[in-house]
Amino acid sequence: MTPTGGRVGEPTLGALWGTRWLAWGMGLFIASGVIWVAILIPVQILQARMARRFAAGGVIPARYWLLGRLSIGFGTLATVLPLINLDWMVFRPG
């Protein structure tokens, strides 16, 4: 919704991608969303399916732990990007 709102207001507010700090902010925001949609949501779905199989006391497969580490790594990145974006938007470098 936010990227769409920015694009709708662009004719009135000027070129969105022409302003360096604003373009970087939108890029970071979009990158975080892509990480969520392409990596984190599918990994969480896979882990949930795997957890149903071993919930009754079965052995936890090694792939489950690998997916967990993947989720932590990309989840951290997807969380840090909006924080960098917040800093970028508030303090607008040069």
MARDO-569009 format. One record per atom (N, C-alpha, C): residue number from 1; residue in one letter; x, y, z. Coordinates in nm, 4 decimals, padded with zeros to 6 digits. Example, Ala and Ser with C-alpha at 12.3 -4.5 7.8 and 13.67 -1.06 7.14 Angstrom:
BEGIN
+-----+------+----------+----------+----------+
: seq : type :        X :        Y :        Z :
+-----+------+----------+----------+----------+
:   1 :    a :  01.3190 : -00.5690 :  00.7800 :
:   1 :    a :  01.2300 : -00.4500 :  00.7800 :
:   1 :    a :  01.3200 : -00.3300 :  00.7800 :
:   2 :    s :  01.2850 : -00.2250 :  00.7080 :
:   2 :    s :  01.3670 : -00.1060 :  00.7140 :
:   2 :    s :  01.2900 :  00.0030 :  00.7870 :
+-----+------+----------+----------+----------+
//
This chain:
BEGIN
+-----+------+----------+----------+----------+
: seq : type :        X :        Y :        Z :
+-----+------+----------+----------+----------+
:   1 :    m :  00.0816 : -00.1181 :  00.0000 :
:   1 :    m :  00.0000 :  00.0000 :  00.0000 :
:   1 :    m :  00.0873 :  00.1263 :  00.0000 :
:   2 :    t :  00.1918 :  00.1263 :  00.0781 :
:   2 :    t :  00.2779 :  00.2440 :  00.0843 :
:   2 :    t :  00.3435 :  00.2753 : -00.0503 :
:   3 :    p :  00.4046 :  00.1762 : -00.1181 :
:   3 :    p :  00.4627 :  00.2082 : -00.2489 :
:   3 :    p :  00.3569 :  00.2572 : -00.3476 :
:   4 :    t :  00.2377 :  00.1999 : -00.3426 :
:   4 :    t :  00.1308 :  00.2426 : -00.4326 :
:   4 :    t :  00.0903 :  00.3859 : -00.4024 :
:   5 :    g :  00.0771 :  00.4192 : -00.2752 :
:   5 :    g :  00.0403 :  00.5556 : -00.2367 :
:   5 :    g :  00.1429 :  00.6567 : -00.2837 :
:   6 :    g :  00.2697 :  00.6196 : -00.2752 :
:   6 :    g :  00.3753 :  00.7087 : -00.3227 :
:   6 :    g :  00.3678 :  00.7300 : -00.4723 :
:   7 :    r :  00.3373 :  00.6238 : -00.5446 :
:   7 :    r :  00.3275 :  00.6350 : -00.6906 :
:   7 :    r :  00.2060 :  00.7172 : -00.7316 :
:   8 :    v :  00.0961 :  00.7075 : -00.6561 :
:   8 :    v : -00.0240 :  00.7846 : -00.6881 :
:   8 :    v :  00.0009 :  00.9330 : -00.6651 :
:   9 :    g :  00.0725 :  00.9669 : -00.5572 :
:   9 :    g :  00.0994 :  01.1062 : -00.5257 :
:   9 :    g :  00.2142 :  01.1666 : -00.6038 :
:  10 :    e :  00.2830 :  01.0851 : -00.6807 :
:  10 :    e :  00.4018 :  01.1309 : -00.7532 :
:  10 :    e :  00.3753 :  01.2482 : -00.8478 :
:  11 :    p :  00.2676 :  01.2491 : -00.9258 :
:  11 :    p :  00.2475 :  01.3641 : -01.0152 :
:  11 :    p :  00.2360 :  01.4966 : -00.9404 :
:  12 :    t :  00.1807 :  01.4923 : -00.8214 :
:  12 :    t :  00.1647 :  01.6139 : -00.7430 :
:  12 :    t :  00.2907 :  01.6494 : -00.6656 :
:  13 :    l :  00.3583 :  01.5481 : -00.6142 :
:  13 :    l :  00.4716 :  01.5706 : -00.5253 :
:  13 :    l :  00.6059 :  01.5760 : -00.5968 :
:  14 :    g :  00.6101 :  01.5432 : -00.7226 :
:  14 :    g :  00.7370 :  01.5421 : -00.7958 :
:  14 :    g :  00.7862 :  01.4014 : -00.8164 :
:  15 :    a :  00.9002 :  01.3894 : -00.8786 :
:  15 :    a :  00.9552 :  01.2579 : -00.9122 :
:  15 :    a :  01.0008 :  01.1843 : -00.7869 :
:  16 :    l :  00.9358 :  01.0739 : -00.7608 :
:  16 :    l :  00.9669 :  00.9926 : -00.6435 :
:  16 :    l :  01.1073 :  00.9334 : -00.6528 :
:  17 :    w :  01.1393 :  00.8776 : -00.7663 :
:  17 :    w :  01.2680 :  00.8116 : -00.7815 :
:  17 :    w :  01.3797 :  00.9104 : -00.8139 :
:  18 :    g :  01.3472 :  01.0358 : -00.8395 :
:  18 :    g :  01.4481 :  01.1356 : -00.8693 :
:  18 :    g :  01.5187 :  01.1878 : -00.7454 :
:  19 :    t :  01.4562 :  01.1751 : -00.6303 :
:  19 :    t :  01.5152 :  01.2172 : -00.5044 :
:  19 :    t :  01.5921 :  01.0994 : -00.4464 :
:  20 :    r :  01.7219 :  01.1162 : -00.4313 :
:  20 :    r :  01.8108 :  01.0046 : -00.3942 :
:  20 :    r :  01.7700 :  00.9364 : -00.2641 :
:  21 :    w :  01.7507 :  01.0109 : -00.1571 :
:  21 :    w :  01.7213 :  00.9494 : -00.0282 :
:  21 :    w :  01.5851 :  00.8810 : -00.0290 :
:  22 :    l :  01.4897 :  00.9365 : -00.1036 :
:  22 :    l :  01.3574 :  00.8764 : -00.1110 :
:  22 :    l :  01.3612 :  00.7472 : -00.1928 :
:  23 :    a :  01.4391 :  00.7480 : -00.3003 :
:  23 :    a :  01.4547 :  00.6275 : -00.3818 :
:  23 :    a :  01.5204 :  00.5150 : -00.3009 :
:  24 :    w :  01.6234 :  00.5495 : -00.2237 :
:  24 :    w :  01.6884 :  00.4495 : -00.1385 :
:  24 :    w :  01.5910 :  00.3952 : -00.0340 :
:  25 :    g :  01.5127 :  00.4838 :  00.0255 :
:  25 :    g :  01.4148 :  00.4411 :  00.1253 :
:  25 :    g :  01.3129 :  00.3455 :  00.0677 :
:  26 :    m :  01.2595 :  00.3783 : -00.0495 :
:  26 :    m :  01.1623 :  00.2899 : -00.1134 :
:  26 :    m :  01.2289 :  00.1579 : -00.1535 :
:  27 :    g :  01.3531 :  00.1644 : -00.1993 :
:  27 :    g :  01.4248 :  00.0425 : -00.2364 :
:  27 :    g :  01.4437 : -00.0511 : -00.1184 :
:  28 :    l :  01.4811 :  00.0034 : -00.0035 :
:  28 :    l :  01.4975 : -00.0784 :  00.1173 :
:  28 :    l :  01.3645 : -00.1384 :  00.1614 :
:  29 :    f :  01.2592 : -00.0592 :  00.1531 :
:  29 :    f :  01.1261 : -00.1058 :  00.1902 :
:  29 :    f :  01.0826 : -00.2206 :  00.0990 :
:  30 :    i :  01.1038 : -00.2049 : -00.0295 :
:  30 :    i :  01.0665 : -00.3083 : -00.1261 :
:  30 :    i :  01.1520 : -00.4337 : -00.1062 :
:  31 :    a :  01.2813 : -00.4173 : -00.0803 :
:  31 :    a :  01.3704 : -00.5317 : -00.0578 :
:  31 :    a :  01.3241 : -00.6142 :  00.0620 :
:  32 :    s :  01.2827 : -00.5476 :  00.1675 :
:  32 :    s :  01.2331 : -00.6183 :  00.2849 :
:  32 :    s :  01.1076 : -00.6988 :  00.2501 :
:  33 :    g :  01.0182 : -00.6396 :  00.1742 :
:  33 :    g :  00.8967 : -00.7100 :  00.1329 :
:  33 :    g :  00.9261 : -00.8302 :  00.0453 :
:  34 :    v :  01.0224 : -00.8161 : -00.0440 :
:  34 :    v :  01.0599 : -00.9276 : -00.1321 :
:  34 :    v :  01.1181 : -01.0430 : -00.0500 :
:  35 :    i :  01.1989 : -01.0113 :  00.0492 :
:  35 :    i :  01.2551 : -01.1158 :  00.1361 :
:  35 :    i :  01.1433 : -01.1904 :  00.2070 :
:  36 :    w :  01.0454 : -01.1181 :  00.2572 :
:  36 :    w :  00.9324 : -01.1822 :  00.3246 :
:  36 :    w :  00.8553 : -01.2733 :  00.2309 :
:  37 :    v :  00.8188 : -01.2206 :  00.1149 :
:  37 :    v :  00.7339 : -01.2969 :  00.0227 :
:  37 :    v :  00.8086 : -01.4141 : -00.0410 :
:  38 :    a :  00.9325 : -01.3918 : -00.0805 :
:  38 :    a :  01.0068 : -01.4945 : -00.1542 :
:  38 :    a :  01.0728 : -01.5992 : -00.0651 :
:  39 :    i :  01.1100 : -01.5617 :  00.0582 :
:  39 :    i :  01.1877 : -01.6535 :  00.1409 :
:  39 :    i :  01.1175 : -01.6876 :  00.2719 :
:  40 :    l :  01.0846 : -01.5872 :  00.3517 :
:  40 :    l :  01.0389 : -01.6141 :  00.4872 :
:  40 :    l :  00.9026 : -01.6831 :  00.4958 :
:  41 :    i :  00.8068 : -01.6388 :  00.4187 :
:  41 :    i :  00.6748 : -01.7026 :  00.4252 :
:  41 :    i :  00.6817 : -01.8480 :  00.3772 :
:  42 :    p :  00.7462 : -01.8768 :  00.2617 :
:  42 :    p :  00.7574 : -02.0186 :  00.2235 :
:  42 :    p :  00.8330 : -02.1040 :  00.3260 :
:  43 :    v :  00.9377 : -02.0501 :  00.3871 :
:  43 :    v :  01.0128 : -02.1256 :  00.4879 :
:  43 :    v :  00.9238 : -02.1547 :  00.6085 :
:  44 :    q :  00.8452 : -02.0574 :  00.6514 :
:  44 :    q :  00.7564 : -02.0791 :  00.7659 :
:  44 :    q :  00.6494 : -02.1829 :  00.7351 :
:  45 :    i :  00.5993 : -02.1827 :  00.6133 :
:  45 :    i :  00.5001 : -02.2830 :  00.5738 :
:  45 :    i :  00.5629 : -02.4224 :  00.5750 :
:  46 :    l :  00.6841 : -02.4343 :  00.5203 :
:  46 :    l :  00.7535 : -02.5637 :  00.5212 :
:  46 :    l :  00.7798 : -02.6128 :  00.6635 :
:  47 :    q :  00.8246 : -02.5222 :  00.7500 :
:  47 :    q :  00.8517 : -02.5613 :  00.8879 :
:  47 :    q :  00.7240 : -02.6040 :  00.9595 :
:  48 :    a :  00.6141 : -02.5364 :  00.9342 :
:  48 :    a :  00.4872 : -02.5739 :  00.9973 :
:  48 :    a :  00.4433 : -02.7130 :  00.9518 :
:  49 :    r :  00.4586 : -02.7420 :  00.8236 :
:  49 :    r :  00.4229 : -02.8747 :  00.7720 :
:  49 :    r :  00.5121 : -02.9827 :  00.8336 :
:  50 :    m :  00.6405 : -02.9518 :  00.8437 :
:  50 :    m :  00.7330 : -03.0483 :  00.9025 :
:  50 :    m :  00.7019 : -03.0697 :  01.0505 :
:  51 :    a :  00.6658 : -02.9634 :  01.1198 :
:  51 :    a :  00.6372 : -02.9729 :  01.2634 :
:  51 :    a :  00.5148 : -03.0597 :  01.2897 :
:  52 :    r :  00.4175 : -03.0554 :  01.2008 :
:  52 :    r :  00.2992 : -03.1408 :  01.2174 :
:  52 :    r :  00.3382 : -03.2885 :  01.2132 :
:  53 :    r :  00.4392 : -03.3210 :  01.1325 :
:  53 :    r :  00.4816 : -03.4607 :  01.1197 :
:  53 :    r :  00.5516 : -03.5124 :  01.2453 :
:  54 :    f :  00.6317 : -03.4286 :  01.3098 :
:  54 :    f :  00.7044 : -03.4771 :  01.4278 :
:  54 :    f :  00.6430 : -03.4298 :  01.5596 :
:  55 :    a :  00.5266 : -03.3700 :  01.5556 :
:  55 :    a :  00.4626 : -03.3176 :  01.6766 :
:  55 :    a :  00.4279 : -03.4274 :  01.7766 :
:  56 :    a :  00.3992 : -03.5446 :  01.7276 :
:  56 :    a :  00.3598 : -03.6542 :  01.8167 :
:  56 :    a :  00.4801 : -03.7291 :  01.8733 :
:  57 :    g :  00.5953 : -03.6709 :  01.8689 :
:  57 :    g :  00.7116 : -03.7332 :  01.9302 :
:  57 :    g :  00.8108 : -03.7914 :  01.8315 :
:  58 :    g :  00.7967 : -03.7601 :  01.7056 :
:  58 :    g :  00.8919 : -03.8092 :  01.6057 :
:  58 :    g :  01.0241 : -03.7333 :  01.6131 :
:  59 :    v :  01.1166 : -03.7755 :  01.5318 :
:  59 :    v :  01.2485 : -03.7134 :  01.5273 :
:  59 :    v :  01.2403 : -03.5854 :  01.4435 :
:  60 :    i :  01.3034 : -03.4807 :  01.4938 :
:  60 :    i :  01.3082 : -03.3541 :  01.4199 :
:  60 :    i :  01.4170 : -03.3659 :  01.3138 :
:  61 :    p :  01.3795 : -03.3517 :  01.1862 :
:  61 :    p :  01.4802 : -03.3680 :  01.0797 :
:  61 :    p :  01.5800 : -03.2522 :  01.0761 :
:  62 :    a :  01.6979 : -03.2812 :  01.0241 :
:  62 :    a :  01.8036 : -03.1795 :  01.0145 :
:  62 :    a :  01.7606 : -03.0632 :  00.9257 :
:  63 :    r :  01.6794 : -03.0917 :  00.8249 :
:  63 :    r :  01.6336 : -02.9853 :  00.7341 :
:  63 :    r :  01.5509 : -02.8806 :  00.8096 :
:  64 :    y :  01.4786 : -02.9230 :  00.9115 :
:  64 :    y :  01.3993 : -02.8296 :  00.9920 :
:  64 :    y :  01.4908 : -02.7255 :  01.0574 :
:  65 :    w :  01.6031 : -02.7724 :  01.1128 :
:  65 :    w :  01.6974 : -02.6813 :  01.1783 :
:  65 :    w :  01.7668 : -02.5916 :  01.0754 :
:  66 :    l :  01.7940 : -02.6453 :  00.9582 :
:  66 :    l :  01.8533 : -02.5653 :  00.8509 :
:  66 :    l :  01.7570 : -02.4537 :  00.8093 :
:  67 :    l :  01.6299 : -02.4889 :  00.7932 :
:  67 :    l :  01.5300 : -02.3878 :  00.7597 :
:  67 :    l :  01.5162 : -02.2848 :  00.8722 :
:  68 :    g :  01.5311 : -02.3277 :  00.9948 :
:  68 :    g :  01.5261 : -02.2360 :  01.1085 :
:  68 :    g :  01.6389 : -02.1335 :  01.1040 :
:  69 :    r :  01.7590 : -02.1805 :  01.0726 :
:  69 :    r :  01.8728 : -02.0886 :  01.0602 :
:  69 :    r :  01.8535 : -01.9926 :  00.9433 :
:  70 :    l :  01.7998 : -02.0439 :  00.8341 :
:  70 :    l :  01.7690 : -01.9604 :  00.7179 :
:  70 :    l :  01.6670 : -01.8525 :  00.7558 :
:  71 :    s :  01.5672 : -01.8931 :  00.8306 :
:  71 :    s :  01.4638 : -01.7996 :  00.8743 :
:  71 :    s :  01.5205 : -01.6918 :  00.9667 :
:  72 :    i :  01.6083 : -01.7309 :  01.0558 :
:  72 :    i :  01.6694 : -01.6331 :  01.1464 :
:  72 :    i :  01.7557 : -01.5338 :  01.0684 :
:  73 :    g :  01.8368 : -01.5834 :  00.9766 :
:  73 :    g :  01.9242 : -01.4963 :  00.8988 :
:  73 :    g :  01.8470 : -01.3975 :  00.8127 :
:  74 :    f :  01.7553 : -01.4492 :  00.7319 :
:  74 :    f :  01.6787 : -01.3607 :  00.6444 :
:  74 :    f :  01.5762 : -01.2785 :  00.7221 :
:  75 :    g :  01.5248 : -01.3342 :  00.8328 :
:  75 :    g :  01.4326 : -01.2579 :  00.9178 :
:  75 :    g :  01.5016 : -01.1380 :  00.9805 :
:  76 :    t :  01.6259 : -01.1574 :  01.0223 :
:  76 :    t :  01.7035 : -01.0466 :  01.0771 :
:  76 :    t :  01.7257 : -00.9397 :  00.9703 :
:  77 :    l :  01.7631 : -00.9842 :  00.8511 :
:  77 :    l :  01.7843 : -00.8898 :  00.7412 :
:  77 :    l :  01.6550 : -00.8146 :  00.7073 :
:  78 :    a :  01.5431 : -00.8871 :  00.7007 :
:  78 :    a :  01.4152 : -00.8237 :  00.6674 :
:  78 :    a :  01.3689 : -00.7279 :  00.7771 :
:  79 :    t :  01.4178 : -00.7451 :  00.8991 :
:  79 :    t :  01.3850 : -00.6537 :  01.0088 :
:  79 :    t :  01.4789 : -00.5336 :  01.0098 :
:  80 :    v :  01.6055 : -00.5573 :  00.9807 :
:  80 :    v :  01.7044 : -00.4497 :  00.9832 :
:  80 :    v :  01.6828 : -00.3507 :  00.8681 :
:  81 :    l :  01.6428 : -00.3998 :  00.7515 :
:  81 :    l :  01.6227 : -00.3106 :  00.6369 :
:  81 :    l :  01.5217 : -00.1992 :  00.6657 :
:  82 :    p :  01.4042 : -00.2282 :  00.7236 :
:  82 :    p :  01.3142 : -00.1174 :  00.7561 :
:  82 :    p :  01.3706 : -00.0241 :  00.8639 :
:  83 :    l :  01.4534 : -00.0773 :  00.9536 :
:  83 :    l :  01.5158 :  00.0094 :  01.0543 :
:  83 :    l :  01.6161 :  00.1043 :  00.9892 :
:  84 :    i :  01.6917 :  00.0528 :  00.8937 :
:  84 :    i :  01.7826 :  00.1390 :  00.8176 :
:  84 :    i :  01.7003 :  00.2411 :  00.7400 :
:  85 :    n :  01.5896 :  00.1940 :  00.6837 :
:  85 :    n :  01.4996 :  00.2817 :  00.6101 :
:  85 :    n :  01.4463 :  00.3933 :  00.6997 :
:  86 :    l :  01.4090 :  00.3594 :  00.8204 :
:  86 :    l :  01.3598 :  00.4593 :  00.9158 :
:  86 :    l :  01.4668 :  00.5642 :  00.9427 :
:  87 :    d :  01.5887 :  00.5184 :  00.9687 :
:  87 :    d :  01.6992 :  00.6112 :  00.9906 :
:  87 :    d :  01.7215 :  00.6978 :  00.8662 :
:  88 :    w :  01.7188 :  00.6353 :  00.7504 :
:  88 :    w :  01.7407 :  00.7057 :  00.6235 :
:  88 :    w :  01.6338 :  00.8121 :  00.6034 :
:  89 :    m :  01.5076 :  00.7785 :  00.6326 :
:  89 :    m :  01.3976 :  00.8718 :  00.6104 :
:  89 :    m :  01.3968 :  00.9872 :  00.7129 :
:  90 :    v :  01.4345 :  00.9575 :  00.8352 :
:  90 :    v :  01.4299 :  01.0607 :  00.9398 :
:  90 :    v :  01.5479 :  01.1562 :  00.9299 :
:  91 :    f :  01.6659 :  01.1028 :  00.9065 :
:  91 :    f :  01.7863 :  01.1863 :  00.9091 :
:  91 :    f :  01.8360 :  01.2267 :  00.7711 :
:  92 :    r :  01.7711 :  01.1814 :  00.6650 :
:  92 :    r :  01.8007 :  01.2173 :  00.5258 :
:  92 :    r :  01.9437 :  01.2635 :  00.5020 :
:  93 :    p :  02.0330 :  01.1698 :  00.4711 :
:  93 :    p :  02.1720 :  01.2092 :  00.4467 :
:  93 :    p :  02.1857 :  01.2981 :  00.3231 :
:  94 :    g :  02.2810 :  01.3904 :  00.3317 :
:  94 :    g :  02.3202 :  01.4829 :  00.2288 :
:  94 :    g :  02.2439 :  01.4780 :  00.1039 :
+-----+------+----------+----------+----------+
//
